[in-house]
């Protein structure tokens, strides 16, 4: 996905593609009882667009499969209800935030 790690520890990771930075930080212990749910007010999910369907599959095999991270909704697969050729894999981070790696042709 052309992001590189700019900072990391056991509690956080920061990545950039020189246009957009993402920082993922573990929830502090005192707030963990307030479990995240994507249907609450706040973030539903984060999508990362890639250049091809093969890039989605490469992400699946190189990261999710190798780290034994389960996918959601029997993905990767095509979602024609979103757009012709829309191909995505969905998964959750450790705090159950839904993440998506997606190829959308002619976007």
N, C-alpha and C positions, 0 to 999 in steps of 0.2 A: 504493500500500500504506500510505499515510498515515504514512510515516517521513520524517523530515527530517534532513538532514546537520547534525551538531553539531561535527564536526571532520574535516579531511581534509588529506592531503598526497599526493605521488606514491607514498608507501609505505603509506598507511593511509587508512581511512575509518571514521568513527563515525556511527551513525544512531540515532534514537530515535523512538518514538511516544508518549513520556511514560509508558509502562508498561514497555517492554522496550527495552534498548539492545543494539546489535550493533556490535562492533568487528572489522573485518577488517584484518589487518596482514600485509604481505608478509613471507615467511620471510626471516630473516637469511641472508646469503650463505654463512656457514660451515655452515648446516644444510640448504641446498638439495639436497645429495647424498642426503639422507634423504627420498626422494620420498614424497609422500602417496599412500596407496591406501585407498579407503573400506572394503575388506574386512579391513584390519588392525584391531587394537584401536584404538578411538577413534571418532571421529564417522563415521557413514555418510552422512548428508545432513541438510540443514536445510530445513524446509518453512515457507513463509509462506502463511497462509490469507487468502483474499480473499472479498469478499461476493457475487461472482457469476461465472458462466462468462465473461461479457463482460469482467470485470476481468482474468481470465487472458489473454484475447486482447489486451486493451489493453496489458498488461505486455509481451507478446510483441512487439507492433508498435512500442510506444514505446521499448522498451529493447533487447531482443535483436536485432530486425531492424535497427534504426538503427545498432547497434554491431557488426553482423555476427557476433553470438555464436550459434554453432550450438546446436540443441536436441538432446536425447537421446531415443531410443526413438520416433522419429517423432511427437513431441509438438508441440503440445498435442493431447490426445485424451481420451476417456472411458476410465476404468478400472473397469468393472463388477465385476471380481474383488475390488476393494477395498471398494466401496460403490456402490449405485445412484446415478448422477449424478456420481460422483467424476471431476473434470475437472482435468487438470494439465498443466503444461509443466515439463520438466526440462532443466537445463543445468549446465555446470561453471564454476566460477570459475577464475582463472588458475593456481591451485595444484591444480586438478582435484577440488576439493570439490564434490560434487553438491548442487545447489540445486533447490528445487521451489516453484513458485507454484501453489496449489491452491484450487479451490472444492469444498467438500463440502456438499451440501444437507442441511438438517436435522441439523447436527452437534451 
